[in-house]
Amino acid sequence: MSKPPARNGAPQRRPGEEDDICPVCKSSRYLNPNMRFLVNPECYHKMCESCVDRIFSQGPAPCPVAGCARTLRKQRFRRQTFEDLQIEREVDIRRRVAAIFNRRESEFQTLRDYNNYLEEVETLTFNLLYNIDVATTEEKLASYARQNAADIANNKIISAQESASTEAQIAAQKEQARLHREAARNEEDEERREKEEGRQEFINKIAASNEDPDKIAKVVLKKSTARRTAADKLRQQEAAKVDNASAPLFQIQGLKPVVRPEPQKAYDPFGDYSIKTQYYTLQTQYEHPWLENAKTDPKITAGGFDVGEYCARAMMEAFGGLGVFVEDEVARREEAAGADVGTTAAAMAAGDGKEVGGDVL
């Protein structure tokens, strides 16, 4: 079907068809549907594959598009991914900047520092996209790449490991889903086969014997149920083995270490101060009729009486004077009394018998 003519007699073009014309040889995709167009990330000028082979096969050459003097190489030409060349250029620039500025959030002390870093990277990317201080921006990129070559390489390795782990996990999940689907199909086929075998066995037994068909059906059903139960157990064991064998050793690299808080200690109002008995050990239970009655007597327990507290107080009173020696106490008392007498005599000598400290001597 021919295209409708325009007002000036020329055929109308569909939107974007003018981009399918090579700017070098003026060949059109309309006349050659198999023609392939290539772009070079140096200038993003699109030209056909024939012109690329003809112009750049002998080595680097300037771009043949009028007004562009950049030197292009054949190995850098590639197929266009996006229909809009501006999007193609932006994606390439962002990919190149991200390959250099590949810092991770875990490398920064605070989230604000990481956000400031992202803002600086976006500023450099914006300058490259809109041709603002391109020379200075390129110099900053090269300087940063030289100074942080080791960190950039290390982060690339970590990203590759994470991608490989993610791909391995996805592949393991797909394999596990495939095994489950295959097991479900095998289960359906086995159930269908068992039904066919049971039906055939039922027909053969009815034809070979004169027994009641109901009894024969019960026997066949019982055998079929037993086989199905054994098959289900075997299938579950095999599935468990497959799940354990296909479980991926998935490990994420580069995450911040999780520091768990220490469990809080029980509240101690005395601040770890405890009074330990030296001469006896308090037992949890003492055999005595009154104590046994006190544990269950509502007249005693209603007021909050505790038999354990009573036993502790009784033992403390019983052993309270065990470490007290009377002779030592008397000697210390006499020493204290002698010191008081000397103090009184000195006061009298200094005051000639007058009042000292409010007492009349």
Residue, then its C-alpha position, 0 to 999 in steps of 0.5 A: m500500500s503506497k503512502p498518501p502524497a503530501r501537498n507538494g507531491a512528495p510522499q509523507r513520512r511516518p514519524g521518525e522515518e527521517d532518522d532511518i536515513c544514513p547521513v553519510c550515504k543517504s541510504s534509507r531503511y525504506l529502500n533497504p529494510n535489512m540495513r543496520f545503524l550504529v552509533n559511537p559514544e564519542c558523538y552519538h551520530k548514527m550511520c549505517e554499518s556499510c559506511v562504518d566498515r568503509i570509513f573506519s576499517q583502515g583505522p581511526a578517522p574523523c566523524p563524517v557528519a558535517g560539523c563534527a570533528r571528533t576522531l572515531r574508532k570502529q571498535r567503539f561503534r555499537r547498536q543503538t539501545f534506545e530510540d532517543l539518542q539523548i537517552e542513549r547518551e545519558v545512560d552511557i554517561r551515568r554508567r561511566v560515572a557510576a563505575i568510578f563513583n561506586r562508594r557504598e553507604s556502609e563506607f560513610q559514618t552518617l547518612r548525611d555524609y552519604n547523601n552529600y556524596l550522592e549530591e556531588v556525584e549528581t552534580l558532576t553527572f549533570n555537568l557532563l549531560y549538559n556540557i557545563d565545564v566539561a574539561t574541569t569535570e573530566e579532570k575531577l573524574a580522572s583525579y578521583a579514579r587515580q586516587n581511589a583506584a583500590d577502593i573502586a576495584n574492591n567495590k566492583i568485586i563486591s558488586a560482582q559477588e552480590s550480583a553472582s549471589t543474586e543470580a545463583q539464588i534466582a537460578a536455585q529458585k527456578e530449579q526448585a520450582r522446576l523440580h516441584r512442577e516435575a514432581a507434581r506431573n509425576e504424581e499425577d501420572e502415578e495416580r493415573r497409572e494406579k487408578e488404571e491398574g486398580r481398575q484392571e485388577f478389579i476387572n480381572k478378579i471379578a472375571a476369575s472368581n465368584e466373590d462379592p464385588d464389594k469385597i474385591a473392591k475393598v481389597v483393591l482399594k486398600k492395596s492402592t491406598a497402601r501403595r499411595t502412602a508409601a509413594d508419598k513418603l518416598r516422595q517427601q524424603e526425596a523432596a527434602k533431600v533436593d531442598n537441602a542440596s539446592a539451598p544456596l549459600f547466600q551471603i550479602q557483602g558490604l552490609k553494616p555489622v549488626v551490634r546487638p545490645e547487651p541484655q539488661k541486668a536485673y534491678d538490684p536496689f542494694g547495688d550488688y551489695s550482699i550480706k553473706t552468712q559466715y557461720y551457717t547456711l540457710q536451708t529452703q525447708y526445715e522440718h517442724p510441725w509449727l512451720e508446716n502448719a504456718k504454711t497452710d493456716p489462713k490466719i497466718t498466711a492472710g497477713g502476708f507471713d512468710v515462713g522463709e523470712y521467719c526462718a532467716r530471722a530466727m537463724m540470724e538471731a541464734f547466731g548473732g552473738l557467735g562472733v562477739f567476744v566479751e573480753d575484747e569488747v570490755a578491753r575496748r570499752e576500758e580504752a575508750a573510758g581512759a581516753d575520756v578521763g584524759t580529755t576531761a583532766a586536760a579541760m579542767a587544767a585549761g579552764d581552772g574548773k570553769e565550765v567546759g562545753g556547758d558542763v560544770l566541773 
